Amino acid sequence: MVTIRVSSRGQLVIPAHTRERYGIKEGQRLVIEEKRDYIILRPITKNFISKLEGVLPPKGGLLKDFVKQKHKDKALKSRKK
């Protein structure tokens, strides 16, 4: 278990080994799931979206955000090369 702090601006720093393990990249969106006495942070991935099929109304917002983020990731990678 790792302990982190919340900044005065409400920001969290997710440790590098955790980001790497779950494939969390800069600018990626996460879902905050609130439970009774704790929260869960989940990266939005293709797998996550496929599990939501039929649960959310078919507006396409979440999928559009995911596709936009993938395009941004590819653009960032190509700039770094």
N, C-alpha and C positions, 0 to 999 in steps of 0.2 A: 504494500500500500504506500502511495506517495502522497504527501501533503503539499498543497499549493495555496497561495494567497490570492485574494481578490484585491485589485488595485482600487484607488479612490474613484476611478472612472468605471468600475465594474468589470474590468478586464481580467481574464485568467491567462496564465501561461501554461500550456500543456507541455509536459516534458518531451524532449526530442525522441526518446526511446518509445514513448507512447504514440506520438504522431507517426513515427516510422512503422510501428507495429500495425496501426490501423489505416495507414495510407492517407493521413490527414495532411493536406497541402495548404500553403498560404492562401488565404482568401476563400477557402472551401467553406461551404455552409454545413452547419450541424443542427440537429434537431434537439431541443431540450424537452425531455419527457419528465413531467412532474409526478412523483409518487407521494404517498402520505408523508413520509419524513425524509425523503432524499430525492435527488434528481439524477437523470441519466442523460449523458451527451452522446448522440449517435451521429456519425458522419453520414451525409446523404450520398449514397452510392447507387449504382444500378441495381444491386441486390436489394437494397433498402426500398427503392421505388417499386421493384417488382412485387415485394411483399405487400405493398399498399394497394395493389391493383384490386379494384372493387370495393375498397374501404372508403376512399375519398371520391368526391364528385369528379367527373371527367373534365375538369377545366384545363388541365395541362400545365398549370403554373409551376408545380414542383418539377416536372419533367423538363420544362423549358429552362428553368433555373439551372438544372443539372447539365443540360446540353451547353448552355452559355458558359458555365464554369469550365467544362471540358475544353471548349474552344479557347478560353483565356489561358488555361494551363498549357495547351499546345503552343500558343503564341509566346508565352513566357519562356518555355523551353527553347524555342527556336531563337529567341533574342539572346539567350545566355550562351549559345554555341558560337 
